[in-house]
Amino acid sequence: MQNLSLTQIERAIKRSEPEDQRRLLVRLPRLVGLDIGTLALLKLAGPSFEFWNNEQDSIYDRI
């Protein structure tokens, strides 16, 4: 199998259809080795960061 660079992988994802991108997003935690417990903790912690969704901090959204 061919080894792809990160840039090549990113380009392939950008060129993919939205449905394929969504399927990749679902599979990605398993592909990078995140166990179900870690994934559950990340989902649980997500709402704790909602305070950053505000107009004053929007400048940092593009970093």
N, C-alpha and C positions, 0 to 999 in steps of 0.2 A: 504494500500500500504506500502511496505517495505521502510524504510528510509535507504538510501545508504550513505556511507561516501564519502568524496571527493576523497579519494584514490580509492575506488571501481568504482566511476564514471570515473576517469581518466583511469583506467585499461580497463573498458568497451569500452571507446572511442578508446584507442590504439588497441584493438582487433577487432574493427569494420572494415568493408570494406571501402576503400577510398570513394566510392560513398555515403555511410551512413555518413561518417565524413563530406563530403561536404554539405550534407543536414542539418546536425546539425549546421554547421557554418552559414548557411543561416538563420536558425531559432533562433540561440543563442541570438541575440540582443533582440528579443521579449521575449524570455524565462527569461532573466535576467532583464527585465523591461526597456530597453532603448526605449525611444520614437523615432519616425521617425525624429524629429528635431535634437535630440542629435546625432543620427546615421549619419545624413546628415552633421553635423558640424565635426564629426570625419573623415568622408571621405574627406571633404573639406580641413581639416588641414593636412592630410596625406602627401601630397607632400612637405610640409614645412620641413619635417624631412629627406628628401633625402640626405642632406649633410652628414648624419651619415653613409651612405652606402659608405664606403671607406676602403681601406686596413689598414690604421693606427688604425681605431676603430674596426676592425673585431674581436679583442680579446674580446670585450665586448658582442659579439653576442651570446655567450654561457652562459651568466649569467642569 
